[in-house]
Amino acid sequence: MSIIDHGNNHKETKLKHGSLHIFANETVFDRMESRIFEMADNNLRIPRVQYMSYTPDAHVGVGTCIGTTAVWSMNDGFVSPSIVGVDIGCGMRVHLTNLTKDDIQDKSTRRAMIDAIEKYVPTNEKTTSNYDDVNLKDVLTEGVHALPEKYYIDGMSDRVETSKFNYNKDYLNDVPEKSWARAKGQLGTLGGGNHFIELQAIEIDPKNRETAEKWGLFDGQIVIMIHSGSRAWGASLGRIYTNSFKAIMGAWGVSNPDPQLVYAPVNTQEGQQYINLMYSALNFAVTNRHLIAYGVQKGISEALNKEVRFSVLYDLMHNYALKEFHQNQPMLVHRKGATRALPAGHFLNPKAYKETGHPALIPGSMATASYIMVGKDAGVKNFYSICHGAGRVRSRKATKQMITVDEFSQSMKVGTDEEILVNHRTLDAILDECPQAYKDVDQIIDSIVGANLAEVVAKCHPMAVLKAL
């Protein structure tokens, strides 16, 4: 493996089957495990790949590393469920409130808010929601536009990456009944793993105060950050088409050293079937996050005994494959654990963010800051992809073996006035999601800023966290 240093936290590694671009500072790059380069070379075996890169949060995933951007032409390229990820449409949402840090500093107030939110947002993975007036098929085809009027929140359709993905809905007939049955009742539910709801206090970056103010942000403001995806609907499609693609690759005599890496030409029946149904899962994911936010608003308003104003800052995804135009050519851009960050003036920005560029939402871990960023023009070199979070540094099993509950407790400031409250009564239950399981998010952000891909608008400090029970 040879390395070309392009400067500004941008390295290009020459692997056996092609080039991999990596955007990371020296500290992060030196700690990257060798396995991610092996996985990249397997990905580069897919024919006619136009470009592939890792963001600094890159780490080993199934078939493809999380933190990957991979690009093919829409005309003769490939689509890969492995480079989309099983949780199709997994992403972030931030809602602005009219609350300040002082309003919820008292720990008993925050505890009451957590308890009330859980009345409206199921955090137990076995519990279903009660949105009986929301039609699943309508959501899959119309996105948030299918929701009854009572679920309206300011910005719900014009401050999102995409509020409705259009596709051939006839493909829904190919989805087995058990997938429909499993997805019913999961709209508005959080899900497990690294999904979360956080109450955060904003700290504006002085260099981008003007942009922050245009977005409605102010120092000390409480925002709600939500991380979730397409739940059972996307998971079911991911499994179905991973197995389906494996079968057709076998029939075609196509193989890869990694049996978990599957792909097919865009223009085959199988490729079109997957792409169209993937868009149904994206509609589900955006609507799911919206209904979670609706439940959070109801819970907080109930806990504080007053109507708390909510508005959408932005909703975006980091597990998908989108048709985008680059150099006036239609491309299929896969992002697995990578966030699109468009700069000011880019034609794909929603109208509300044409002037500034849209907010790019980057979570940290439970005891560390998250970030709100904005893309820069130089991001074109990486197809406008940046990190999606801190990125795991060790597996769940290894975390439980290496990190103690006391260490976790100290990082959460337990027992102090600044304690970050969680919905779990014991930290042991979520030890595998402790901040020590993740890379240093400040190093990840430094890598992105140093690569000139995006810059920080605000830092978000956690005050309360809800995770799956």
C-alpha angles and dihedrals in degrees: 000000000000124000130213114198109212092179127237094075092304120127128171117207118202108218129180095266102033148311127310119197117210125193108199139118119249095265093053095040093051091054096051111119121240093237092072090062091051090051091048091054090052089052091049089059088074105104123257097007107172099195141352132187145165126223117217093264091062115142138156117293136164109296092335134037120256105247096049130141113187125174136199134171114262088224101061105356137115136251122211128194086198091061091047096048132226095273095066112200095012106163152127138283130185124195123195120223135191090237126107132209090256090058092063103025092109108092094218089056092052092047090053090050092052092049092048094048090054089059089064104028115053108226094171104092091220094054121092128210127247103231094132091155092061115088113218096209091050090052091050091054104031104029116205089347088076093064120106115253094256090071093059116132123179110268095014094137106021102044098054132092088245126347095193129022112204120216142140102289091196085083088070086075088069093062113099119242093244090063090055091048093051094048095050109101095018098097107110095021125123106220129207139275114049095347115121151157115227134187105212138182117226126234112187119221105236092222091060102034092123092055091045091053092049087054092050097253125141136174113277093015117145115233130180117229118195128190117188142115146201095312117200094349095061093036091054093049091047092055094043095052096040087059092041093051091047089056096049092045088055091048090050093047092243117146139174131193088242109062090196092063109088132172144158137191113278093234098055122100090249093049093051092045091054096044093051095047091044087062090054088057091050089055089050093049096051091047091047092056090046093054091046088055090048089055092046091053092051092048096048093045090051093048093050093039092230138086109269113204116233130187131171115253093181145318121209141162134229102187112063149085115241134186105238134166117239122169085359090296126117109246133181103225114197116200118184109179091346128117127218111232112185120193128230113294097019110145094229093061114109113252093257091060103035092109099046108022118251126285113267109210116213119178124206121195132287096280100032135072125271123212140226110206140172127220125247131217091251088065088086087085089068098036086259093293123146134168122299098211142317095306124223118280096189138018124262091252093049091047092055090049097047107034125064126215088240091059090049091048092053092052089052090051091234113192095022131100088250094055114145102228123217132194092236115090091215127038091213090077092062100031091123088063095051118129090252088069090065139065120257102280092204089060090049092052091045088055092053095045091046090051088055091234096123143343135225120262098171142358117223119210117203119237102164133012134196119199132173116284 
